Amino acid sequence: MGQPPPARLDSARSAADAALIPRFRKASSRGLWPGVAFECPYQNGLHIWEDNYLAEIVDPDSGEAVPEGETGELVLTTLQREAMPLLRYRTGDLTAITTSPCPCGRTHRRISRIKGRTDDMMIVRGVNIFPRQVEEILMRIPEVATNYLISLDRRNGLDVMTVEVELRKDVSRRDHESLEAFQRKIQRELKNEILVTPVVELVDQGTLPAGQGKARRVVDRRQI
Ligand SMILES: [Zn+2]
């Protein structure tokens, strides 16, 4: 469903351009920052309204700017708002900015779709990891069922990450050797993505809690 066209159109805009307006979609994160960026007909990211907003991408931990193209937290400063300006407002949304040319001809930089929230971030052995990264890897493996659980512990001063993975019923009956090989395969694929080697435990389908979000997917026992 597209947005309805604005009530008043800039008269300088061509009819062709005006016809495209209903296809534009707003990038809004839970209504926090509507009108910050819009998708053009090429749909390869969202052009930031840079005459209204100064957008920065920072490392959520250090607050330092990250290199172009890298994912970090979107920080916004309003340029035209007078009564209630925002100065380097931390949105908590994770995304990346690209300056590469867009076929539509607009020169405003683009942000990629929101990749997650900073609140979901886990820091394991100094590496920033998001449950969504683990989920994306697991969901690509056909033998894996829908639920997984990440546990974080500290043993001898080192973070240990355990990923419990549900196997589909037909797979969990396989022999010990092939299950072990499968476990190593999951471990390898996770490591390639998150750069930390997790302990992988295979469990039967239906044994892990269902649901979405960090609350259901991550158990952090490191503070206890
Ligand atoms: Zn464009």
Residues whose N, C-alpha, C, O or C-beta is under 5 A from the ligand:
A	BS01	ZN	C40 Y42 C102 C104 R106
